[in-house]
Amino acid sequence: MAPLLLRSAVTRAEQRSFAAHGHVRLPGLWERALAERIAAEGRERRAVAEIPRRGPRTPVTARRLPRRGTPAASGPLLARVHLSLTGTARALTGRLVVPTFAAYGYYQDDDEVFLHIDTEQCDLTLLTTVFGDVGPLHVHPRLIGSTMERLGELESDPGWDRCGGTRVTYPRTGVTALNGHVLPHHRPRRPAPGLHAVAALCYRSLF
Ligand SMILES: [Fe+2]
């Protein structure tokens, strides 16, 4: 099978940026043609998407409307991309990471994500835009070390500044790497008519 990736190496600058900030954009990892195939698979797999039973659950109070949950689905092409990016993930983190799960996540009409950290299955999370227009994640280095309960309190507080944090976008022909188990992140509610999808590819560190 032909290799999927244009490059798996990362630069020193990308390594340093990830180490310093907990996130870095890695654009241009694959051709536009592969991005289109991923988008096609993502659209096709929507029909079998389900709301995952496991995953981060931010404990919010009744003041915040509970979200429906984000339907997710896997796919054979996404699984190949996930595996192919293992070398990139190791080079970026300098850790022996292994793929855990990869999924398309679908957002219909709004793309809100509550403030959370990723599960222990995601020492490294790679995010790519699949189709549509999902807004940037806001990452919160000042909240590193907060419990999920504390993140839930903030999410439930109408006075919490939902526009705060550093905005992080994700390319279509590559990924944004996120230290998602450490770095709290959220996406503020905004109207997003139609269907949109991102893919998250997670890796766990063996040591
Ligand atoms: Fe996350």
Residues whose N, C-alpha, C, O or C-beta is under 5 A from the ligand:
A	BS01	LIG	D118 G180
